[in-house]
Amino acid sequence: MKLSKNKILITGATAGIGEALLNKFLSLDNHVIALGRNEAKLKELARKDKRIIPFTCDISKSEDLDELIIFLEQNHPDTNILINNAGIQYNYHFEEEAQLLGKIEHEINVNLIAPLKLIALLLPILKLNDNAAIVNVSSGLGLVPKKQAPVYCGTKAGIHIFSKSLRYQLDHIRVFEIIPPLVDTQMTEGRGKGKISPEQLVDEFIAAFKRDRYEINIGKVKLLKFLNRWLPSLAESIMKKGGE
Ligand SMILES: NC(=O)c1ccc[n+]([C@@H]2O[C@H](COP(=O)([O-])OP(=O)(O)OC[C@H]3O[C@@H](n4cnc5c(N)ncnc54)[C@H](OP(=O)(O)O)[C@@H]3O)[C@@H](O)[C@H]2O)c1
């Protein structure tokens, strides 16, 4: 992949891994369409750098996605990279959660349905541009789950398998997957040990993205994959209590 002179749409660019991706891509001379629900944060980001195009959007709402596509078709038909990064994680026990149905629906909408809809809606635009790519952010928990977040782990397993299959289908658009370990962001606040920073993740991603490595195992995910292949019960018992 060419790392400069792209127009990149990043979901969840207002915090954590998304904000670190935004900063890195700006430093590499790209334009970034930054998405999130936090309008104040988006405005603050856009004030700092005119190459940031803010767009307030709740990706779990179809009407927001429709508005986004019209905005892109009219103003940014040169968008060539989509990064599906936004995500949420609820930790609860299936037998004990009072808001179970609402939580199931919301987590699946944000983590799985919205990224797939965004890909479907953006394909006609991506197809017209050179150096086109889709980057999906999954998780080590999509490979080996933890106990406290079954729906989250299920959505990330879905993104993992979907990304592989879509890669087989698309000829001219490259499909990448970032598989992070525990990263120090709002999502993991107060949980887990041995976290890496979002910036460390992004540096590792960029090195692999540049070399067209499609399935990008970040940090300890490499070890997780090795263990899961050769000692799966050990991998499961470590991840069961996982902190992410
Ligand atoms: N942190 C980890 O250890 C870890 C590990 C593996 C995978 N991941 C994955 O990495 C991605 C980023 O996570 P993070 O740790 O950076 O999380 P984070 O710090 O909590 O940030 C989440 C981002 O998603 C956005 N977002 C959430 N719901 C949204 C919605 N309905 N519509 C639009 N934007 C929404 C938030 O923006 P607004 O609040 O402005 O809407 C925010 O920018 C997620 O997909 C997560 O599952 C994280």
The ligand as an ORCA input file, in Angstrom:
! r2SCAN-3c Opt
* xyz 0 1
  N      -8.542     -1.599     23.447
  C      -8.299     -2.887     23.246
  O      -7.657     -3.582     24.071
  C      -8.783     -3.556     21.991
  C      -8.341     -4.860     21.742
  C      -8.788     -5.512     20.604
  C      -9.621     -4.864     19.717
  N     -10.019     -3.571     19.970
  C     -10.907     -2.934     18.999
  O     -10.315     -1.724     18.555
  C     -11.336     -0.803     18.162
  C     -11.099      0.525     18.851
  O     -11.187      0.327     20.247
  P     -10.566      1.331     21.321
  O      -9.931      0.492     22.351
  O      -9.785      2.398     20.655
  O     -11.920      1.910     21.947
  P     -12.286      3.321     22.569
  O     -11.090      4.025     23.074
  O     -13.410      3.043     23.498
  O     -12.842      4.124     21.306
  C     -13.962      3.668     20.619
  C     -14.257      4.584     19.453
  O     -15.431      4.075     18.787
  C     -16.346      5.135     18.614
  N     -17.720      4.630     18.654
  C     -18.287      3.824     19.581
  N     -19.588      3.618     19.297
  C     -19.839      4.304     18.156
  C     -20.992      4.490     17.355
  N     -22.172      3.937     17.667
  N     -20.898      5.258     16.246
  C     -19.713      5.841     15.929
  N     -18.592      5.709     16.636
  C     -18.654      4.951     17.736
  C     -16.048      6.125     19.742
  O     -16.378      7.423     19.322
  P     -17.585      8.322     19.911
  O     -17.612      8.121     21.392
  O     -17.213      9.709     19.455
  O     -18.793      7.822     19.209
  C     -14.531      6.012     19.872
  O     -13.896      6.895     18.971
  C     -12.662     -1.472     18.550
  O     -13.231     -2.081     17.416
  C     -12.243     -2.516     19.566
  O     -13.151     -3.584     19.619
  C      -9.621     -2.895     21.082
*
